[in-house]
Amino acid sequence: MSDTESRTARFRGRSPPDRDEEWEFSTIARRGTNQSGSAVCAATGANVSLDSLHYLVTLRKPAAGLLRDYEYDNLVAANGVLAN
């Protein structure tokens, strides 16, 4: 990854390998929270502690209804799994 290109820019518009083609990456944000607990990493299936660094990945696809342009889904990804 170049120093000037964000992770969101590198992945935006791509479809995740485990989703229909209409789903695409919208944003990828590095997170560390004060929350206790864990979430399952969408890429590896491992538990990710929410108080350690991880990524919040937002996916979107066009909505079928008239009230919203997109449907969204948020996933957690462990630190280090978004290398490409």
ROMARKOL-438507 format. One record per residue: residue number from 1; residue in three letters; x, y, z of N, C-alpha, C in turn. Coordinates in nm, 4 decimals. Example, Ala and Ser with C-alpha at 12.3 -4.5 7.8 and 13.67 -1.06 7.14 Angstrom:
REM ROMARKOL-438507
+-----+------+----------+----------+----------+----------+----------+----------+----------+----------+----------+
| seq | type |     n_c1 |     n_c2 |     n_c3 |    ca_c1 |    ca_c2 |    ca_c3 |     c_c1 |     c_c2 |     c_c3 |
+-----+------+----------+----------+----------+----------+----------+----------+----------+----------+----------+
|   1 |  ALA |   1.3190 |  -0.5690 |   0.7800 |   1.2300 |  -0.4500 |   0.7800 |   1.3200 |  -0.3300 |   0.7800 |
|   2 |  SER |   1.2850 |  -0.2250 |   0.7080 |   1.3670 |  -0.1060 |   0.7140 |   1.2900 |   0.0030 |   0.7870 |
+-----+------+----------+----------+----------+----------+----------+----------+----------+----------+----------+
END
This chain:
REM ROMARKOL-438507
+-----+------+----------+----------+----------+----------+----------+----------+----------+----------+----------+
| seq | type |     n_c1 |     n_c2 |     n_c3 |    ca_c1 |    ca_c2 |    ca_c3 |     c_c1 |     c_c2 |     c_c3 |
+-----+------+----------+----------+----------+----------+----------+----------+----------+----------+----------+
|   1 |  MET |   0.0850 |  -0.1169 |   0.0000 |   0.0000 |   0.0000 |   0.0000 |   0.0890 |   0.1225 |   0.0000 |
|   2 |  SER |   0.0608 |   0.2171 |  -0.0847 |   0.1380 |   0.3404 |  -0.0858 |   0.1003 |   0.4252 |   0.0350 |
|   3 |  ASP |   0.1875 |   0.5170 |   0.0718 |   0.1631 |   0.6010 |   0.1895 |   0.0442 |   0.6935 |   0.1704 |
|   4 |  THR |   0.0102 |   0.7262 |   0.0464 |  -0.0977 |   0.8215 |   0.0209 |  -0.2319 |   0.7548 |  -0.0066 |
|   5 |  GLU |  -0.2347 |   0.6245 |  -0.0236 |  -0.3594 |   0.5550 |  -0.0560 |  -0.4158 |   0.4874 |   0.0686 |
|   6 |  SER |  -0.5391 |   0.5195 |   0.1050 |  -0.6013 |   0.4605 |   0.2225 |  -0.6494 |   0.3186 |   0.1928 |
|   7 |  ARG |  -0.6760 |   0.2440 |   0.2975 |  -0.7319 |   0.1095 |   0.2796 |  -0.8682 |   0.1182 |   0.2121 |
|   8 |  THR |  -0.9477 |   0.2159 |   0.2511 |  -1.0786 |   0.2320 |   0.1887 |  -1.0633 |   0.2519 |   0.0382 |
|   9 |  ALA |  -0.9689 |   0.3353 |  -0.0042 |  -0.9485 |   0.3599 |  -0.1476 |  -0.9052 |   0.2330 |  -0.2199 |
|  10 |  ARG |  -0.8242 |   0.1501 |  -0.1550 |  -0.7772 |   0.0271 |  -0.2197 |  -0.8873 |  -0.0749 |  -0.2369 |
|  11 |  PHE |  -0.9818 |  -0.0813 |  -0.1433 |  -1.0848 |  -0.1848 |  -0.1463 |  -1.2195 |  -0.1375 |  -0.1990 |
|  12 |  ARG |  -1.2468 |  -0.0071 |  -0.1964 |  -1.3793 |   0.0442 |  -0.2347 |  -1.4172 |  -0.0036 |  -0.3744 |
|  13 |  GLY |  -1.5410 |  -0.0495 |  -0.3852 |  -1.5931 |  -0.0953 |  -0.5135 |  -1.5749 |  -0.2442 |  -0.5374 |
|  14 |  ARG |  -1.4815 |  -0.3080 |  -0.4698 |  -1.4633 |  -0.4532 |  -0.4846 |  -1.5759 |  -0.5266 |  -0.4136 |
|  15 |  SER |  -1.6028 |  -0.6474 |  -0.4590 |  -1.6995 |  -0.7332 |  -0.3914 |  -1.6235 |  -0.8294 |  -0.3006 |
|  16 |  PRO |  -1.6703 |  -0.8480 |  -0.1773 |  -1.6074 |  -0.9469 |  -0.0902 |  -1.6239 |  -1.0867 |  -0.1493 |
|  17 |  PRO |  -1.5286 |  -1.1756 |  -0.1276 |  -1.5343 |  -1.3081 |  -0.1905 |  -1.6505 |  -1.3951 |  -0.1441 |
|  18 |  ASP |  -1.7069 |  -1.3684 |  -0.0262 |  -1.8146 |  -1.4524 |   0.0259 |  -1.9540 |  -1.3906 |   0.0112 |
|  19 |  ARG |  -1.9658 |  -1.2861 |  -0.0691 |  -2.0942 |  -1.2165 |  -0.0868 |  -2.1324 |  -1.2116 |  -0.2343 |
|  20 |  ASP |  -2.2603 |  -1.1813 |  -0.2591 |  -2.3068 |  -1.1588 |  -0.3960 |  -2.2317 |  -1.0415 |  -0.4565 |
|  21 |  GLU |  -2.2282 |  -1.0361 |  -0.5890 |  -2.1537 |  -0.9299 |  -0.6585 |  -2.2094 |  -0.7899 |  -0.6330 |
|  22 |  GLU |  -2.3365 |  -0.7799 |  -0.5916 |  -2.3900 |  -0.6453 |  -0.5670 |  -2.3349 |  -0.5837 |  -0.4388 |
|  23 |  TRP |  -2.2834 |  -0.6658 |  -0.3451 |  -2.2192 |  -0.6122 |  -0.2251 |  -2.0820 |  -0.5590 |  -0.2608 |
|  24 |  GLU |  -2.0467 |  -0.4439 |  -0.2047 |  -1.9145 |  -0.3862 |  -0.2276 |  -1.8630 |  -0.3223 |  -0.0995 |
|  25 |  PHE |  -1.7303 |  -0.3099 |  -0.0899 |  -1.6711 |  -0.2412 |   0.0240 |  -1.7055 |  -0.0933 |   0.0138 |
|  26 |  SER |  -1.7505 |  -0.0353 |   0.1240 |  -1.7807 |   0.1069 |   0.1283 |  -1.6716 |   0.1817 |   0.2040 |
|  27 |  THR |  -1.6473 |   0.1423 |   0.3293 |  -1.5417 |   0.2049 |   0.4091 |  -1.4714 |   0.0999 |   0.4948 |
|  28 |  ILE |  -1.3472 |   0.1296 |   0.5266 |  -1.2680 |   0.0465 |   0.6165 |  -1.2000 |   0.1405 |   0.7140 |
|  29 |  ALA |  -1.2297 |   0.1237 |   0.8420 |  -1.1757 |   0.2125 |   0.9435 |  -1.1040 |   0.1311 |   1.0510 |
|  30 |  ARG |  -0.9848 |   0.1744 |   1.0858 |  -0.9110 |   0.1092 |   1.1934 |  -0.9713 |   0.1556 |   1.3254 |
|  31 |  ARG |  -0.9968 |   0.0610 |   1.4145 |  -1.0642 |   0.0933 |   1.5400 |  -0.9918 |   0.0322 |   1.6590 |
|  32 |  GLY |  -1.0045 |   0.0975 |   1.7673 |  -0.9705 |   0.0472 |   1.8994 |  -1.0718 |   0.1109 |   1.9911 |
|  33 |  THR |  -1.1455 |   0.0347 |   2.0670 |  -1.2517 |   0.0903 |   2.1498 |  -1.2260 |   0.0601 |   2.2962 |
|  34 |  ASN |  -1.3037 |   0.1208 |   2.3823 |  -1.2974 |   0.0930 |   2.5256 |  -1.3976 |  -0.0150 |   2.5649 |
|  35 |  GLN |  -1.4624 |  -0.0746 |   2.4673 |  -1.5616 |  -0.1774 |   2.4953 |  -1.4925 |  -0.3078 |   2.5337 |
|  36 |  SER |  -1.5492 |  -0.3748 |   2.6297 |  -1.5010 |  -0.5087 |   2.6591 |  -1.5784 |  -0.6056 |   2.5706 |
|  37 |  GLY |  -1.5288 |  -0.7230 |   2.5580 |  -1.5959 |  -0.8225 |   2.4766 |  -1.5186 |  -0.8507 |   2.3498 |
|  38 |  SER |  -1.5796 |  -0.9286 |   2.2645 |  -1.5129 |  -0.9656 |   2.1404 |  -1.6151 |  -0.9811 |   2.0293 |
|  39 |  ALA |  -1.5646 |  -0.9884 |   1.9085 |  -1.6459 |  -1.0131 |   1.7896 |  -1.5713 |  -1.1135 |   1.7039 |
|  40 |  VAL |  -1.6410 |  -1.1767 |   1.6147 |  -1.5786 |  -1.2750 |   1.5266 |  -1.5253 |  -1.2048 |   1.4028 |
|  41 |  CYS |  -1.3991 |  -1.2295 |   1.3696 |  -1.3377 |  -1.1732 |   1.2493 |  -1.4043 |  -1.2333 |   1.1264 |
|  42 |  ALA |  -1.4514 |  -1.1483 |   1.0366 |  -1.5196 |  -1.1940 |   0.9155 |  -1.4257 |  -1.2668 |   0.8203 |
|  43 |  ALA |  -1.2961 |  -1.2396 |   0.8278 |  -1.2000 |  -1.3008 |   0.7358 |  -1.1450 |  -1.4331 |   0.7869 |
|  44 |  THR |  -1.1191 |  -1.4420 |   0.9185 |  -1.0515 |  -1.5608 |   0.9722 |  -1.1386 |  -1.6472 |   1.0610 |
|  45 |  GLY |  -1.2467 |  -1.5913 |   1.1142 |  -1.3316 |  -1.6646 |   1.2069 |  -1.2814 |  -1.6624 |   1.3505 |
|  46 |  ALA |  -1.1677 |  -1.5984 |   1.3744 |  -1.1100 |  -1.5904 |   1.5084 |  -1.1802 |  -1.4818 |   1.5897 |
|  47 |  ASN |  -1.1768 |  -1.4957 |   1.7214 |  -1.2315 |  -1.3915 |   1.8084 |  -1.1370 |  -1.2728 |   1.8113 |
|  48 |  VAL |  -1.1929 |  -1.1530 |   1.8012 |  -1.1163 |  -1.0289 |   1.8046 |  -1.1611 |  -0.9504 |   1.9268 |
|  49 |  SER |  -1.0674 |  -0.9167 |   2.0133 |  -1.0979 |  -0.8364 |   2.1306 |  -1.1294 |  -0.6940 |   2.0848 |
|  50 |  LEU |  -1.2432 |  -0.6410 |   2.1289 |  -1.2839 |  -0.5078 |   2.0843 |  -1.2004 |  -0.3955 |   2.1445 |
|  51 |  ASP |  -1.1262 |  -0.4239 |   2.2510 |  -1.0403 |  -0.3201 |   2.3077 |  -0.8995 |  -0.3218 |   2.2485 |
|  52 |  SER |  -0.8750 |  -0.4080 |   2.1501 |  -0.7481 |  -0.4055 |   2.0765 |  -0.7722 |  -0.3498 |   1.9364 |
|  53 |  LEU |  -0.6652 |  -0.3164 |   1.8652 |  -0.6816 |  -0.2623 |   1.7293 |  -0.7456 |  -0.3657 |   1.6378 |
|  54 |  HIS |  -0.8410 |  -0.3210 |   1.5596 |  -0.9092 |  -0.4042 |   1.4610 |  -0.9667 |  -0.3117 |   1.3544 |
|  55 |  TYR |  -1.0331 |  -0.3669 |   1.2564 |  -1.0960 |  -0.2875 |   1.1501 |  -1.2469 |  -0.3041 |   1.1550 |
|  56 |  LEU |  -1.3171 |  -0.1947 |   1.1330 |  -1.4608 |  -0.1979 |   1.1111 |  -1.4806 |  -0.1810 |   0.9609 |
|  57 |  VAL |  -1.5375 |  -0.2818 |   0.8988 |  -1.5559 |  -0.2844 |   0.7535 |  -1.7046 |  -0.2664 |   0.7242 |
|  58 |  THR |  -1.7366 |  -0.1669 |   0.6432 |  -1.8753 |  -0.1431 |   0.6049 |  -1.8936 |  -0.1854 |   0.4601 |
|  59 |  LEU |  -1.9908 |  -0.2742 |   0.4394 |  -2.0279 |  -0.3189 |   0.3050 |  -2.1602 |  -0.2529 |   0.2684 |
|  60 |  ARG |  -2.1818 |  -0.2352 |   0.1393 |  -2.3104 |  -0.1802 |   0.0959 |  -2.3530 |  -0.2462 |  -0.0345 |
|  61 |  LYS |  -2.4851 |  -0.2437 |  -0.0578 |  -2.5420 |  -0.2885 |  -0.1853 |  -2.6643 |  -0.2036 |  -0.2119 |
|  62 |  PRO |  -2.7010 |  -0.1885 |  -0.3374 |  -2.8199 |  -0.1086 |  -0.3700 |  -2.9442 |  -0.1672 |  -0.3013 |
|  63 |  ALA |  -3.0252 |  -0.0809 |  -0.2439 |  -3.1478 |  -0.1232 |  -0.1756 |  -3.2598 |  -0.1423 |  -0.2761 |
|  64 |  ALA |  -3.3473 |  -0.2351 |  -0.2434 |  -3.4608 |  -0.2616 |  -0.3321 |  -3.5731 |  -0.1601 |  -0.3134 |
|  65 |  GLY |  -3.5809 |  -0.0985 |  -0.1964 |  -3.6895 |  -0.0052 |  -0.1673 |  -3.6628 |   0.1358 |  -0.2160 |
|  66 |  LEU |  -3.7615 |   0.2195 |  -0.2053 |  -3.7507 |   0.3579 |  -0.2495 |  -3.6991 |   0.4516 |  -0.1412 |
|  67 |  LEU |  -3.7032 |   0.4099 |  -0.0152 |  -3.6680 |   0.4991 |   0.0946 |  -3.5177 |   0.5105 |   0.1177 |
|  68 |  ARG |  -3.4417 |   0.4092 |   0.0790 |  -3.2966 |   0.4123 |   0.1007 |  -3.2249 |   0.3782 |  -0.0292 |
|  69 |  ASP |  -3.1098 |   0.4411 |  -0.0499 |  -3.0307 |   0.4109 |  -0.1679 |  -2.9530 |   0.2800 |  -0.1519 |
|  70 |  TYR |  -2.9048 |   0.2535 |  -0.0281 |  -2.8206 |   0.1368 |  -0.0031 |  -2.8611 |   0.0648 |   0.1242 |
|  71 |  GLU |  -2.8322 |  -0.0653 |   0.1274 |  -2.8353 |  -0.1451 |   0.2495 |  -2.6912 |  -0.1580 |   0.2957 |
|  72 |  TYR |  -2.6687 |  -0.1597 |   0.4273 |  -2.5336 |  -0.1668 |   0.4820 |  -2.5186 |  -0.2863 |   0.5743 |
|  73 |  ASP |  -2.3978 |  -0.3378 |   0.5824 |  -2.3626 |  -0.4431 |   0.6760 |  -2.2247 |  -0.4099 |   0.7315 |
|  74 |  ASN |  -2.2079 |  -0.4189 |   0.8631 |  -2.0803 |  -0.3899 |   0.9271 |  -2.0166 |  -0.5185 |   0.9770 |
|  75 |  LEU |  -1.8872 |  -0.5327 |   0.9504 |  -1.8116 |  -0.6502 |   0.9905 |  -1.6892 |  -0.6075 |   1.0683 |
|  76 |  VAL |  -1.6373 |  -0.6968 |   1.1498 |  -1.5121 |  -0.6737 |   1.2213 |  -1.4055 |  -0.7596 |   1.1552 |
|  77 |  ALA |  -1.2867 |  -0.7009 |   1.1354 |  -1.1727 |  -0.7745 |   1.0796 |  -1.0532 |  -0.7547 |   1.1726 |
|  78 |  ALA |  -0.9810 |  -0.8623 |   1.1976 |  -0.8638 |  -0.8555 |   1.2854 |  -0.7550 |  -0.7683 |   1.2238 |
|  79 |  ASN |  -0.6765 |  -0.7077 |   1.3097 |  -0.5638 |  -0.6269 |   1.2645 |  -0.4688 |  -0.7150 |   1.1825 |
|  80 |  GLY |  -0.4299 |  -0.6691 |   1.0656 |  -0.3348 |  -0.7429 |   0.9821 |  -0.3939 |  -0.8286 |   0.8723 |
|  81 |  VAL |  -0.5254 |  -0.8472 |   0.8692 |  -0.5826 |  -0.9353 |   0.7657 |  -0.6108 |  -0.8630 |   0.6337 |
|  82 |  LEU |  -0.6032 |  -0.7317 |   0.6321 |  -0.6318 |  -0.6549 |   0.5103 |  -0.5037 |  -0.6122 |   0.4419 |
|  83 |  ALA |  -0.4209 |  -0.7077 |   0.4075 |  -0.2901 |  -0.6766 |   0.3497 |  -0.2985 |  -0.6378 |   0.2026 |
|  84 |  ASN |  -0.3936 |  -0.6882 |   0.1287 |  -0.4000 |  -0.6584 |  -0.0152 |  -0.5051 |  -0.5578 |  -0.0405 |
+-----+------+----------+----------+----------+----------+----------+----------+----------+----------+----------+
END
